[in-house]
Amino acid sequence: MNAEDDLVSLAHWLQVERDLVGRVNLVRGAIREHQLGGAFELITVALGSGGIGSVLASSVTSWLQNRPKTTIKITRDGTSIEIDANSLKRVPELVEKLLADTKSPDA
């Protein structure tokens, strides 16, 4: 599998997660010269209140369990974390920290 196949696979995995339905979108990059369409570059997930971060962490953990060579980057408000098969036990902690660190002071 290449990176775009992994990206599409993860997006589809997240899109069928009951609590994430309607919150997950694949985003195409800019169309380059000699291309018919832009490749998928990222996945967006609309987060809100109600524990969506823990649902995302759990779903990403499950998806990564069978992909020992895959690394994903989760970014929010310019802050990023990278997750791979070696960090699966820490995914919930890392995602919650990312969400907490990027909340505005007025939230």
C-alpha positions in Angstrom: 0.0 0.0 0.0 1.1 3.5 -0.7 0.5 6.6 1.5 -2.6 7.6 -0.5 -4.1 4.1 -0.1 -3.5 4.3 3.6 -5.1 7.7 3.8 -8.2 6.5 2.0 -8.3 3.4 4.1 -8.1 5.4 7.3 -10.8 7.8 6.1 -13.2 5.0 5.3 -12.4 3.4 8.6 -13.3 6.6 10.4 -16.3 7.4 8.3 -18.1 4.2 9.4 -17.4 4.9 13.1 -20.9 5.6 14.5 -19.8 8.6 16.5 -17.8 10.1 13.6 -20.4 9.8 10.9 -20.7 13.0 9.0 -17.5 14.4 10.7 -14.8 12.9 8.4 -13.8 14.2 5.0 -11.0 13.4 2.6 -9.3 16.5 1.1 -7.6 16.6 -2.3 -4.4 18.5 -2.9 -3.9 20.9 -5.8 -3.9 19.5 -9.3 -0.4 19.4 -10.6 0.6 19.6 -14.2 -0.2 16.4 -16.2 -2.6 15.2 -13.6 -6.3 14.6 -14.1 -7.1 15.3 -10.5 -5.4 16.1 -7.2 -4.4 13.2 -4.9 -5.9 12.9 -1.5 -3.6 14.7 1.0 -5.4 14.8 4.3 -8.4 13.8 6.3 -10.4 16.4 8.3 -12.4 15.4 11.3 -14.8 17.9 12.9 -14.3 17.6 16.6 -16.6 19.0 19.2 -17.6 18.2 22.8 -18.9 14.9 24.1 -15.8 12.8 23.9 -15.2 12.8 20.2 -11.5 12.9 20.8 -11.5 9.6 22.6 -13.6 8.0 19.9 -11.0 9.3 17.3 -8.2 7.9 19.4 -9.8 4.5 19.8 -10.6 4.3 16.1 -7.1 5.3 15.0 -5.6 2.8 17.4 -7.7 0.0 16.0 -6.8 0.9 12.4 -3.1 1.2 13.2 -2.9 -2.2 14.9 -2.6 -4.0 11.6 -0.2 -1.5 10.0 3.1 -1.8 11.7 5.0 0.4 9.2 2.4 3.2 8.9 2.8 6.5 10.7 0.0 9.1 10.8 0.2 12.8 11.8 -2.7 14.5 13.6 -2.6 18.3 13.5 -4.8 20.8 15.3 -4.3 24.5 15.3 -0.7 24.1 14.1 0.3 21.6 16.8 1.0 18.0 15.6 1.5 14.5 17.0 2.8 11.5 15.1 1.5 8.1 15.9 2.7 4.6 14.8 2.4 1.0 15.9 5.0 1.7 18.6 2.9 4.4 20.3 -0.5 2.7 20.2 -0.8 2.5 24.0 -0.2 6.3 24.2 -2.7 7.3 21.5 -5.6 8.3 23.8 -3.2 10.3 26.0 -1.5 12.0 23.0 -4.8 12.9 21.3 -6.3 14.2 24.6 -3.2 16.3 25.2 -3.3 17.7 21.6 -6.9 18.7 22.1 -6.3 20.2 25.5 -3.2 22.1 24.4 -5.0 23.7 21.5 -8.1 24.9 23.2 -8.6 28.6 23.4 -8.5 30.2 26.9 -12.1 31.3 26.4 -13.3 27.7 25.9 
